[in-house]
Amino acid sequence: MLVIEGLTCKFGDKLAVCDVNLDVGQGSFVGVIGRSGAGKSTLLRMVNRLQEPTAGRIVFDGRDVTALQGRALRLWRAQAAMIFQQFNLVGRLDVLTNVLMGRLSTMPSWRAMTKAWSAEDKALALSALDQFDMAQLAPQRADSLSGGQQQRVAIARALVQEPGLILADEPIASLDPRNTKVVMDALLRINKHFGITVLVNLHSLDLARSYCDRLVGMASGRVVFDGAPEALTDAVAHDLYGLEAGEVMDVGQSAPDRTSEALAGAAVAM
């Protein structure tokens, strides 16, 4: 379980996140929603310790994450895998090598520097790519792929870290509708097939309602909504987003279509 207690972050005089308290159960798929500047990205970056909290505590399975330093912190960042909006791949390297970089934290420093991948690591990386129908692209340069394909490579890289938690920061923000569905289905498959907890920032309320089993709404750095997707009425959404509500309440495919297809994929993978 992930426990966030009184988490606060200041940038100078600006309060980006203020006294956030959350309990996230194992195997949950939680969407963090809110307008731009609400503190969503800062919250996820603090959980991964890419951003240091000003106050508060993060606990995962009874371990105080905010106290970690050195190698213990590097291992935590592998366990709490981050997926970014802009993929963070090395474009000139092939797809397989980009995925294998998710194994660096498990390797001795000499092997990490020389990238002397073991046969086991390569097999794990190819298996992760195969989960998302990407194994055939393993030899291609990462920058030759479409945006949706690159994000699936980034998800495969996160998966080979063997994480207990995946933190996805606006993973579909730069994707078209078709690739948005592919990427969200991939995250849902990981959640349902492997039981990995997913905490994802989303801009679209329709997607959040369709894929997530819980929504956390943020405004001005504070949690102002925490509940099931069906509890987030249009009236609550308008209060949360204000003038932006019309932009984020898109009309998309029905939730059962998206979810059933992703779960079918998970069943096939099993």
N, C-alpha and C positions, 0 to 999 in steps of 0.2 A: 504493500500500500504506500502511496505517496501522500505525505502530510505536509501542508504548507501552513506555517503559523506566523501570523503578523508580518508577512513579508512586505518590505517597503524599499523603494529605491528612489533616490534623489539625484538629479543632475544639477549641481549648483543649487539655486533656489527653486528649481522646478521639481515638483513631486510627480514622478512618472507612474509609480505604483504605490498605493497607500494601504497598509494594514490588510493584506489579503490573507484570508484563512480558507483553506480547502482541504478536504479529504477525498482522494481519488482511489477507488478500489482497484484491485488487480483485475486486468482484463477489460477495463472500461474503455469506451470510445467517447471521449469528451471533446466537445467543440467549444472553443473560446471565441466569443463574438463581441462586436462593438465597432464603433466608428474609428476611423484613422486617428491615431494619437491617444487611444483609450488606455494603452499600457499592455496590450496583448503580447507583442513581441518581447518587450522587456521582461514580462513575467516568464515566458518560456526560456529566455536567455539566462535568467537568474536560476531557474531550475537546473539547467545544464552547467551553471557557473561560468558561462561566457561573460556574464555581467554580475558584478559583485553586489549583493544586497547591502543596503544601508542599515537595515534592521530586520529582525525576524529570523526564522529558522526553516530549513527544508529537511525533512526526514523521509528516507525511503527504506522500507522493510526494517524499521527500527534503527537505522544508521543515520547519524547527523551529517548530511551532505555539506552543510555550510562550514563544517570544521575541517574538511578534507584539504590536504596540501600535497604537492609533489606527485609521486607516482599514484598515490591513492586517488587524487583528483583526476589524473589522466584516465585511470580505469573507470571512474565514475562517468566521465564524458563519453566513454565507449558504451557504458551500460545505459546511459540516457542519450540515445542517438538522436542527433539533430538532422532534420531535412529542411533545406532552405528554399526560398522562393526562386533564387537564381541558380539552383542545382549544385553549384560549387564543385564542378568536375574540372579535371585538367584536360582541356580540349585536345591537345596534341598527343595525349596518351590513348591507348586503346581502351575499349569498354571493360575488358576483363581486369586490366591493371587498376582502373578507377575503382572497381568493386573491391579488389584485393586490398586497397588502401584502408578499408574498414577493419582489416586484421592487424594493422600496425601496432596497436596497443598490446597485442598478445605476444609480440615477437621480442627477442633480445635486441638490444640497440644495434649491434653489428649487422644483424639480419635486416632490421628496419632500414638502415642506411643503404644497404646494398640491394634491398628489395629481393632478397633470396627467398621467394615464396616456396613453401612446402607443397607437396602433392596434395596433402589434405586440405590446405588453404585454397588451392586452385579448384579442387573438387567442390568445396563449399561455395565458392564464388560462382561457379558454373551452375550449381544447383539453385542458388538464389536467383540468378538470371533466368533460369528455366521456369521458375515460379511465375514469372511475368512474360513468358514467351519471348525472351530476349537472348537466349543462349546463342542463337545463330549469328548474333551481332557482336559477339565477344571480341573478334579481331579488329573491328572497325574503330577508327578514331572517334572519340566522344563528340567532337565538334561537327561530325558529319550527320549526327542524328537530329531528329525533330525535337521540339521542346518536350513533348510528352514522353518520348523515348528517353531523353536525358533525365527526366525526373524519375522514370522507372529505374534507371541505372542508379540514381542517388538513393532510391528506396532499397534496392538490392544491396548497395554498399552499407546502408544502415542495418539491414537484416544480418549481414555476416558479422557485424559487431556482437551478435548474440545478445541484444539488449533486453532489459526488463521493461523499458519505457521508450517510446518513440515520441519525439517532440517535433511536430511539423509546423513550421512558421510560414503561413500563407503559401502552401506548396502548389497551389493551382492558379495563383494570381496572374501569371503570364501565359496561361494556356487557353486554347480555344475550347468550346463546349465538348467536342468529342474527346480530346485529350484530358479534359477535366474529369470526365466520367471514368476514363481508363485509370487515371491516377487515384481517384477516390476509391474506386473498386479495389485497387491494389492495396491501399491502406486498410480497407475493411477486411480484405482477405487475410492480411497479416494478423489483424486483431482477432478474427474468428478462428483461423487455422492454428496459429501459434499461441494464442492467449496473451499476446503482448499488449500492454496498456498503450493507448494512443491519445495524446493530447495535441489537438490541432487548432490553429487559428484559421478562421474562415471569414470571408467577407459576405458571401451569399447566405442568406437565411434559409432559402429553399434547400441548399445543399446541407447546411447544418441540421435542419430538421429531418432530412432524408437519411443521413448516414450516422448521426451521433445518437447515443442513448442518453446523453445528458448535455445540457448547454450551460455555459457560464458566461453571463453577460457582464462586460466591463464598461464603465464610463468614468472619465477623469481619474483613471488609475484605481478605481474601487470596483469591487464586485457588487453589482446591483440586481443581478438575477442569477439564480442557481436552481435548476430543476429539469424536469423532463421536457423534451421538445414540444409535446402537445400543450404544455403549460405556458409556452411562449406565444401568447395570442398576438394578433396584429396590433392591438392596442398597446401591449407591453413593448412590442418591437418599435412602434412609433415613439414611445417614451425613451427607449434605449438609443435609437438612431436619430431622432429628430428629423430634420429636413432630408437626411440621407436615406430614410426608410424606403422611399420609392425606388431607389437605386439598387438596394440589396434584396428586395422582395421580388425576385424574378419568378416568372412562370416557366417552370421546367417540366421534365418528365416526372411522373408520379414516383413517390418514394418506393413502393413495392417493386417497380421495375428495376430500379437501380440496385436495391438491396438484394433482391432475389438473384439477379445475375451474378453479383459478387459472391454470394454464398454458394451458388452453383459452381463457380470457379474454385472455391475453397474445397468443396466436396470432391471435385475432380482431382485436385492436387493431393488430397488425402488418399 
